[in-house]
Amino acid sequence: MTVSWKPCSEDGDNAIVEGSWHITSEDGKNSRVTLRSKGTLTVDFPGFLEFLLAPLIRLEFESMVKRYVGNLAQEFLRLDSERAKNS
């Protein structure tokens, strides 16, 4: 199963994110989830600051993605635990 999303831009947006989840069964009991994401952030600041700020902005984006994945992993584990209790 694949779930994908495309950016919906509106006036004033400075971040555009798109990507997909691809979920496959490993052995009928476990699943593999693959995340693909792409983000573009437009920030207005003087060119001389770009060299200094671009790595920090990239790190923040990567941190947000890690937090998102971590939250999803916790929810998947919770759902699996609930399913096991009800079996």
Buried (B, 14 or more C-beta within 10 A) or exposed (E): EEEEEEEEEEEEEEEBBBBBBEEEEEEEEEEEBEEEBEBEBEEEEEEEEEEEEEEEEEEEBEEEBEEEEEEEEEEEEEEEEEEEEEE
